[in-house]
Amino acid sequence: MKTRNSILKDFRPGRRQALAVGAASLLATRLGVAQSQWPNRAVHIIVPFSAGGAADTSARAFALQLTDILGQNVVIENRTGGNAVVAANAVLQAPKDGYTLIWDAANCLTNPVLVKDLTFDYQKSFTPITLGARAPQVIAVRQDFPAANIQEFLDYVRAHPGKVSCGTPPSGGMAHLAMALLQQRANIKLIHTPYRGGADAARDIMGGQIDSILITASSARGPQRAGKIRILAVTSEKRSNVYPEVPTLAESGFPGYDMDDWYGLFAATGTPDSVLPTMQKAVARAARSPALIASMDQAGQVPVANGTQEFTDWLNKQRELLQQLIRTSNITVS
C-alpha cells in the first residue's frame, strides 16, 4: 500500500506538467482531426453558364442530393462570361481547400485553342473529380423539310451543298463540334447558324427560319411536342431514354460517333487529396438517387458519376479529338 509521501511523489511538479502537456496534446490532436474533416461548412460549386440552362439544371439536381449526403449546404453559383473563363478564374482565385469547385463542360478542353491569351493552363490548373452527367444531343429538321430519316437528310444535304442551315448553341460548343464531326465523316456541307442557347435555336426552327438543328434532347422537347420538328438521330453512343425510337448516328453509318454534351466536377489543383475521393463518392451516391434520376430523365440528361481515373482518361481522349476537330474545321469564337 502506497504511503502519503509516495503518492505525493508520484505527482511531483515535473510529472504533473508532463501529464498536463500530454492531455493537452491529445485534445489538440482530436480537435485538429475534427477541424480538418471535410466538409464542415458550405461547399460552393461554380457553374459557368446561365441559370435555367442544362448545365445549371444538372448541377442543382446534384446539389440537392449532395447537401443531404455531405451534411452541409452545397450552393450553386452562376458565373457567366468569357466562354466560361470567368468561372474558371473565380475557382482558381479561391482558397484551394475544397470548398469552391467547378461544374464545367467541354470548354475546359476547347478553350486552350479557342480563347486567346488564357492566363492559366486548364490541364495543369484543374484536377478532375468525376463526370457528373451527359446531355444527349439530337439532329432534327423542321416539319416540312424533305427528309423523313437521317439518311434522307444526309443525301439531301449532299445534293444541295452549302444550302441547308443548321443551328447550334453556341459557336464552338459541343453541338457545333458535333455538327463539324458529322460534316467530316458524312462528307456534307451545312450552313452553320450559331445561337446563344438551345431555346433560341428551337424557337427559330419552329418559326421556319432555319432548316435543321443540333441541340440537346431536352431543348428539342418543346418543338417536338408541338409537332414543329422531326428528330432524325441522336449523337450518343447509345439511344436516348427520351427518344428510344430514334437511331443513333453510330448505328446509322458512323461507328464510334459519340458527341454528347456533358458536365463534370473539377477542383483547383492543390486541393487536399482527401477531398477528391470524398466528393467523388458523394456524387456517385447522389447519382443513384431515384429522385435525381427522375429529375434528370425529365431534363433529358443521364447521370454518370464515374471514377476519377476513368474520367481523366476520357478527358484526355476528348481533348485530342476536340482540339484536332477545331483546327481542321477552322472553328473560332467571337
Secondary structure by P-SEA (a helix, b strand, c coil): cccaaaaaaaacaaaaaaaaaaaaaaaaaaaaaaaacccccbbbbbbccccccaaaaaaaaaaaaaaaaacccbbbbbbbcccaaaaaaaaaacccccccccccccccccccccccccccccccccccccccbbbbbbbbcccccccccaaaaaaaaaaccccbbbbccccccaaaaaaaaaaaaacccccccccccaaaaaaaaaaccccccccccccaaaaaaaccccccccccccccccccccccccccccccbbbbbbccccccccccaaaaaaaaaaaaaaaacaaaaaaaaaacbbbbbccaaaaaaaaaaaaaaaaaaaaaaccccc
